Amino acid sequence: MKLSVNSEFREVNFATLDQWVVSEFGANNIKGMAIAVNDSVVPGSEWNSLLLQDGDRILIVQATQGG
């Protein structure tokens, strides 16, 4: 299926948001990450139950340190 991730199209073969996120970023790199799907923020506790659909728009924001 095709997803729009931060306005870039990607082809993926994962059923749930958490499967894709862990595959894309690794389990150790998701701390401080916020994700919205189709303009709605998805709490991390719901990533494993959110089924991805062809054409979903995903926005990912990663908190960083610095000044």
C-alpha positions in Angstrom: 0.0 0.0 0.0 1.1 3.6 -0.5 1.4 6.0 2.4 2.3 9.7 2.5 4.9 10.2 5.2 5.8 13.8 5.9 4.6 14.6 2.4 6.8 11.8 0.8 5.1 8.8 -0.7 6.3 5.4 0.5 5.3 1.8 -0.4 4.8 -0.4 2.7 3.7 -3.9 3.6 2.7 -3.6 7.2 -0.8 -3.9 8.7 -0.4 -1.7 11.8 1.2 1.6 12.6 3.5 0.1 15.2 4.8 -2.6 12.8 5.7 0.1 10.3 7.2 2.5 12.9 9.5 -0.1 14.5 10.6 -1.4 11.0 11.3 2.1 9.8 12.9 3.7 12.8 13.9 0.8 15.1 12.4 0.1 18.6 15.1 2.2 20.3 14.5 5.3 18.2 10.7 5.9 18.9 11.1 7.7 22.2 9.9 11.3 21.9 8.1 10.6 18.6 4.6 11.9 17.9 2.6 10.6 15.0 -0.6 11.9 13.4 -2.5 9.8 10.9 -4.9 11.7 8.6 -4.6 14.8 10.8 -5.4 13.0 14.1 -2.7 12.5 16.7 -2.4 8.8 17.6 -1.3 8.1 21.2 1.6 5.6 21.4 -0.7 3.2 23.3 -2.9 2.9 20.2 -0.1 2.3 17.6 -0.5 -1.4 17.8 -4.2 -1.3 17.1 -4.3 1.3 14.3 -4.6 -0.4 11.0 -2.9 1.3 8.1 -5.0 2.0 5.0 -3.9 2.7 1.4 -3.5 6.5 1.0 -3.1 7.3 4.8 -1.3 10.6 5.5 1.2 10.2 8.3 3.0 13.1 9.9 5.9 12.3 12.2 7.5 14.7 14.6 10.6 13.7 16.6 11.6 15.7 19.8 15.3 16.6 19.9 17.6 18.1 22.4 19.6 21.3 21.9 19.3 24.9 22.1 
